[in-house]
Amino acid sequence: NTRSTFQYTYIHSYTYTYTGTGTMATLYILYGSATGNAEGIAKDLAERRPLPSGFASVVCEPMEKFKKISAPWAEPPAPDAAIRKHGLILVTSTTGNGEAPENASRFVRFLKRKGTVESKPYVHVAFSVLGLGDTNYDQFCESGRVVDKQLRVLGGTRAKPLACADEATGLEDVVDPWCNTVFMDITSACNGSSGALDDDDNGPAQSSKSAATSAATEEEKKVDSFEQDVATPPDASNVLDATTATTDESSFGVQAVRSLLLSPDDAPVRAIPDVPDSSLPSLLKSRSSCELVDDTCDDEFGM
């Protein structure tokens, strides 16, 4: 759910110095893009130099070509490699009703397959996901969320919390800081110096949502509060009764009506008479409805 009107260009340069020894590895960047935004961000990352510590080259491809480049991920890096895990950066947008872009749909389906989950093919991979979306749509950054969650389920090490950029408020608010630190985070995770984050830790994904999403959350809280109030029987001390009858003799329904219609400030207070439960019609199992007027009322109403 991103539009094609936004194009982001990076002009920053960052330096990462590798001081260790061992075989240099390849950094992998995959993108799922419908309008070109995710592709542009991914390719800009691939062109940054120097590369993060421990990496000598970079491969940047659409997610649909994951099988072509993922063969080395089945095994850990070589014993003499400068890193302990393969580095993977993913950038994806969301289209339609929470769907993955066309060039990412095969990859997303692969991540969800039962056989893939059982084989856990990403135990030797450290990853970080950037999702692009728009909170004007219901399924905000759904593709990014699915990819991030499934990679963790499949054994991957989350190097950085999922970041969700909102086009409604400005993609750059999330994209820029994420891109400025993702190389360092991937390097740390690939070296084994950072552990996997919990599956429920969505980090910036929560803070990147627009005020509209926060408002929706507040509305949900109000609804929950209302439902709880309705489910709780009213306190007898708060139920007004201008008659001598006690509230204990009233049914719950009568108490509820009183508590809703009357307040301590009402003057004069008008009593609501008690209605015996025996006078209320009962709904029989054999009837689809109940009769509220009996035969004795036919003459009165001219029936």
Secondary structure, DSSP 8 states (H G I E B T S, - for coil): ---TT--------------S-SB-EEEEEEEE-SSSHHHHHHHHHHH-SS--TTEEEEEEEEGGGHHHH-GGGGS---TTBS-SSEEEEEEEE-BTTTB--TTTHHHHHHHH-HHHHHH-TTTTEEEEEEEEE-TTSSSTTHHHHHHHHHHHHTT-EESS--EEEETTT-THHHHHHHHHHHHHHHHHHHTT-S----TT--THHHHTS-HHHHHHHHHHHHHHHHHHHHHS---GGG---SSS--GGGS-HHHHHHHHHH--TT-SS--------GGGS----TT-SS--SS-GGGHHHHT-
